[in-house]
Amino acid sequence: MPTDNIDRLLSAYRWMQLTRTLDEAIRTLWLTGKGVGGTFNQRGHEAISVGAAMCLQPDDLVAPMHRDLGAFLVRGITPRRIMAQQLGRATGVSGGRDANIHGCGDLDFGVIGFISHLPQSLPVAVGAAMAFRHRHEPRVALTFTGDGGAITGLFSESLNLAALDRAPVVIVVEENQYAYSTPIATHSANVDIAARARATGVEAIDIDGNDIEAVLTNVTAAVGSARDGEGPTVVVAHTMRMLGHAIHDGAEYVPAELLTDWERRDPVDAIRATLEVAGHPVDQLDEIDSSTLATVDDAVEFALASPWPDPSTVESGVWA
């Protein structure tokens, strides 16, 4: 494997391991009663969020959703700020205005805050992309939604507008089998999301969302196409949501054999195996794991020691 490919995969492994470890620490805090509000788990989605974000340039914009922790990290929002955000502390991204990934945006890093209902971030990203095109700026907007969001009217309307304007936007659909507790075959008469996207005049492809190399290759191509003025692309990344919709959801409705099958395709395990087969020293990979754990431990300590927001600042940042 060429050295530049190894270096890119190694970088992806660092980000994916950080995403997994930080996410597990957040879940542990909630299960031990230290969490505030709700939280969402990313397990199984690491290759999608990390890989897609790695394909962007610094001036591009990304609008992640609640299972895209890796995108926030890759763009530069630190584990400390994310953990403080999750715990509702003043040092969090929203200054304690929220207690989970909702509202976790920072335009200094090109991150548009997540809008809770799906796919409401999509028209925002399309609008940003349209602005880039009309200002002749070589920038791209990228956003995410799920298979449930892909059956809404707003999904089709946004794609139609993006196609009409040839907006430089990439839409990643995380097809993770369930829209909350509803399997895709139950909520969609046509489960071929890419085909439905093409019907609106948008290019669309299907990829293995657990394969980081597939994500990097295909999203890089989609971003390049958008930047070159060739219009939007929908990337349907097939994966599995390995835990419930949120911390309160035990996901008893998911067949155990389905989870067992997807566990064998775990994206973090898969990228590590790829690096080992390519000859990357195991002890260096172990060092990444250890360093990542130390970073996350530091983030937890920082967040727990951070102050709660000052009640006198409650009106700060309120626009209407």
QUIVEN-V577907 format. One record per residue. N is the residue number from 1. PSI is psi in radians with two decimals (999 if undefined). OMEGA is omega in degrees with one decimal (none if undefined). Layout:
# QUIVEN-V577907
N,PSI,OMEGA  N,PSI,OMEGA
This chain:
# QUIVEN-V577907
1,2.29,-179.6  2,2.62,-176.3  3,-0.71,-178.4  4,-0.59,176.1  5,-0.72,177.9  6,-0.78,-178.8  7,-0.70,-179.7  8,-0.72,178.0  9,-0.63,178.5  10,-0.72,175.9  11,-0.75,178.7  12,-0.69,179.3  13,-0.73,177.9  14,-0.84,-178.3  15,-0.71,-179.2  16,-0.70,178.5  17,-0.65,176.5  18,-0.74,178.1  19,-0.84,-178.6  20,-0.81,-175.5  21,-0.74,177.7  22,-0.72,179.9  23,-0.72,179.2  24,-0.61,177.4  25,-0.70,177.2  26,-0.80,-179.3  27,-0.71,178.9  28,-0.74,178.1  29,-0.72,-179.8  30,-0.73,-178.5  31,-0.37,178.2  32,0.24,172.8  33,0.20,-178.4  34,-0.10,-177.8  35,2.85,177.5  36,2.17,-178.5  37,-2.55,-178.5  38,3.01,174.4  39,2.80,-175.7  40,2.51,-176.7  41,2.53,-177.0  42,-0.05,-169.6  43,2.21,-177.9  44,-0.28,-175.8  45,0.06,-171.1  46,-0.69,-178.3  47,-0.59,-177.9  48,-0.93,-174.6  49,-0.75,178.9  50,-0.87,-176.5  51,-0.78,-179.4  52,-0.78,-178.9  53,-0.59,179.5  54,-0.30,-178.2  55,-0.11,-176.9  56,2.76,173.2  57,2.84,-174.9  58,-0.58,-177.9  59,-0.07,178.4  60,2.90,177.4  61,2.59,174.0  62,2.42,176.7  63,1.54,-177.6  64,2.97,172.6  65,-2.88,-168.9  66,-0.20,176.2  67,0.60,-177.7  68,0.72,179.9  69,-0.66,-179.7  70,-0.61,-179.9  71,-0.71,177.1  72,-0.75,-178.1  73,-0.83,-179.0  74,-0.66,-178.6  75,-0.24,173.4  76,0.00,175.5  77,2.13,-168.5  78,2.73,174.6  79,-0.62,178.0  80,-0.85,-178.5  81,-0.64,179.8  82,-0.77,179.9  83,-0.73,177.0  84,-0.63,175.3  85,-0.82,-178.9  86,-0.55,-177.6  87,0.13,174.8  88,0.45,-175.7  89,2.82,-177.4  90,-0.40,-179.3  91,0.03,177.8  92,3.00,-175.7  93,-0.69,-179.3  94,0.19,178.0  95,0.49,179.4  96,0.15,178.8  97,-0.22,178.9  98,2.86,-176.8  99,0.48,169.1  100,-2.84,-172.4  101,-0.24,175.2  102,2.41,179.4  103,0.14,-174.7  104,1.22,179.8  105,2.66,177.9  106,1.82,-176.2  107,-0.30,173.9  108,-0.42,178.4  109,0.19,-180.0  110,0.54,-179.4  111,2.06,175.1  112,2.27,-177.6  113,2.47,-177.8  114,2.25,174.3  115,2.17,-166.4  116,-0.91,-174.4  117,2.40,-178.5  118,2.47,2.1  119,0.92,-173.3  120,-0.37,175.8  121,-0.32,-175.0  122,-0.90,179.6  123,-0.48,176.3  124,-0.80,179.0  125,-0.70,177.7  126,-0.73,178.6  127,-0.73,177.2  128,-0.75,-179.8  129,-0.68,177.4  130,-0.69,177.6  131,-0.73,177.9  132,-0.78,-176.6  133,-0.77,-176.3  134,-0.37,175.3  135,0.00,-178.9  136,0.68,177.1  137,2.28,-178.1  138,1.03,-175.4  139,2.77,-177.6  140,2.51,171.7  141,2.45,179.1  142,2.39,177.9  143,2.99,-175.8  144,2.66,166.1  145,-3.13,-179.8  146,-3.13,-179.2  147,-0.53,175.8  148,-0.73,177.4  149,-0.44,-176.5  150,-0.04,175.6  151,0.04,-178.3  152,2.77,175.8  153,-0.63,-178.2  154,-0.56,177.1  155,-0.90,-178.8  156,-0.70,179.8  157,-0.74,-179.9  158,-0.73,178.1  159,-0.69,179.0  160,-0.80,179.6  161,-0.74,179.2  162,-0.70,179.9  163,-0.73,179.6  164,-0.69,-175.6  165,-0.06,-173.6  166,0.79,-176.2  167,2.43,179.1  168,1.32,-177.7  169,2.50,174.9  170,2.24,179.9  171,2.05,178.2  172,2.05,176.8  173,2.00,178.2  174,1.59,-177.1  175,1.61,-171.8  176,0.50,170.1  177,-0.53,-174.7  178,2.35,168.4  179,1.72,-165.9  180,-1.87,-178.0  181,0.14,-174.9  182,2.04,179.4  183,2.65,-173.1  184,-0.63,-178.5  185,-0.31,178.8  186,-0.59,-177.2  187,-0.08,-178.8  188,2.13,175.4  189,-0.58,175.6  190,1.85,-175.9  191,-0.03,179.3  192,1.56,-176.1  193,-0.67,179.1  194,-0.70,178.9  195,-0.71,178.2  196,-0.64,178.1  197,-0.73,179.9  198,-0.53,179.7  199,-0.34,177.5  200,-0.02,179.3  201,0.27,-178.1  202,2.45,172.8  203,2.49,-178.6  204,2.49,179.7  205,2.73,174.2  206,2.39,176.3  207,2.86,172.9  208,1.89,-177.0  209,-0.14,177.0  210,-0.05,-179.2  211,1.80,-175.9  212,-0.61,179.5  213,-0.67,177.5  214,-0.71,178.8  215,-0.88,-178.2  216,-0.79,-177.3  217,-0.86,-172.7  218,-0.65,178.0  219,-0.63,174.4  220,-0.76,179.0  221,-0.72,-179.6  222,-0.74,177.9  223,-0.74,178.3  224,-0.71,178.3  225,-0.76,178.9  226,-0.75,-178.5  227,-0.51,-179.8  228,0.09,176.6  229,0.27,-176.8  230,0.10,173.3  231,-3.03,-172.6  232,2.78,173.5  233,2.44,170.4  234,2.21,176.8  235,1.96,179.9  236,1.88,-177.0  237,1.98,-175.8  238,2.21,-178.7  239,-2.83,178.4  240,2.30,172.9  241,1.92,-169.3  242,-0.27,175.6  243,-3.06,-176.7  244,3.06,-179.5  245,-0.75,178.0  246,-3.13,-173.1  247,-0.48,-177.2  248,-0.12,-172.0  249,1.97,-180.0  250,-0.15,176.3  251,0.65,178.8  252,-0.31,-178.5  253,-0.18,-179.0  254,2.20,178.4  255,2.33,-177.3  256,-0.64,-178.0  257,-0.50,177.3  258,-0.78,178.2  259,-0.69,178.9  260,-0.74,179.7  261,-0.78,-178.5  262,-0.48,177.7  263,-0.56,177.8  264,-0.30,-177.8  265,0.41,-177.2  266,2.22,-174.7  267,-0.57,179.1  268,-0.76,175.6  269,-0.68,-175.9  270,-0.76,-178.7  271,-0.61,176.9  272,-0.75,179.0  273,-0.70,178.4  274,-0.77,179.6  275,-0.69,179.0  276,-0.74,179.0  277,-0.60,179.2  278,-0.06,175.5  279,0.20,179.0  280,2.32,-176.1  281,2.28,-178.8  282,-0.64,-177.8  283,-0.52,176.9  284,-0.63,175.5  285,-0.70,177.1  286,-0.62,178.5  287,-0.67,175.5  288,-0.77,-180.0  289,-0.78,-178.8  290,-0.76,179.4  291,-0.69,178.7  292,-0.77,179.8  293,-0.71,178.7  294,-0.70,178.4  295,-0.73,-179.1  296,-0.71,176.3  297,-0.73,177.4  298,-0.72,179.9  299,-0.70,178.8  300,-0.82,179.4  301,-0.75,179.5  302,-0.83,-176.5  303,-0.77,-179.1  304,-0.50,179.6  305,-0.14,-176.9  306,2.63,-179.2  307,2.73,169.7  308,2.73,179.9  309,2.54,179.1  310,2.11,-179.0  311,-0.46,-178.8  312,-0.21,-179.9  313,0.22,-172.4  314,-0.51,-179.1  315,-0.05,180.0  316,2.33,178.0  317,0.11,178.7  318,2.14,-173.7  319,-0.36,-178.1  320,999,none
